[in-house]
Amino acid sequence: MKLQIGDVLFEPMSRNTGEITKITPHPDGKIVKIRWRLEDHLPHDSEHFHKKIVRCIKNGEYEFIPKTAATES
């Protein structure tokens, strides 16, 4: 699975919506920076390894919306 800047993630458990803002190379793998937005709260950023994000999407913990689909709707 290829993650790109601008892709949207949704975490149903906490109702967080996040957008990938940066992907940085690292010796142990890629680091993905996500800006999470919650209703009535300030946005916050988190950084995770690419492998963890892909695993969470495959396990159903995050819903993945590619950048092209997010801009069309």
N, C-alpha and C positions, 0 to 999 in steps of 0.2 A: 504494500500500500504506500502510495506516495503522498506525503503531506506537503502542503505549500502554504506560503504566507497568504493570509486572507481566508483560509478555510475556517469553517465554524464548527465548534464542538458544543454539544448540549449534554449536560449531566442531569438526568431525570431525578435522581435522588435528592439533590439539593436545589434543583431548578436553576442552576448556573448556566449561562451561555457564555462561551469563550471564543475568542478569535485568535488564531495563530499570528503573532506579530513579528516573530524573528526565529530563524533557524540558524544555529551556529555550529560549526564543526568543533569537535572535541576529541582528544585521543581515545576516549572510551566509547565514542559514538556521537551522534548529533544531539544537540540540546535544543529543545523547542520551548520558546517563550509564549505563554498564553495570557491574554488579558481577559479576565473573567468579569462579567457584568451581572449584577443581581438587582432586581427591582428595589428601589428606595435605598440603595447602598452605593458607596463609591466603588469604582472598578479597582480590581487588584490584579497584580501580575504573579505568575508562578512559572517556574522552569522545571521541565521534566525531560528525561531521556526519550528519544524517538521510539525506542523499543517499548517503553512503558505505555506511551500514548497508543501505539498500534495494538498492544495487548489489551488495553482497556476498551478500545473500539471493537475488537474481535469478541471480547467477553460480554459485550452489551452494556458496559458501565458508562460509556460515552456514545452518543449518537453523532455521526460524522456527516457534515454537509459540505461538499466540495465548493470551492470559491465560485465556479461558474454557475452552480445551482443556486447558491445563496444570492447572487446578484440578479438572477432572472426573476425571482419571486418578490 
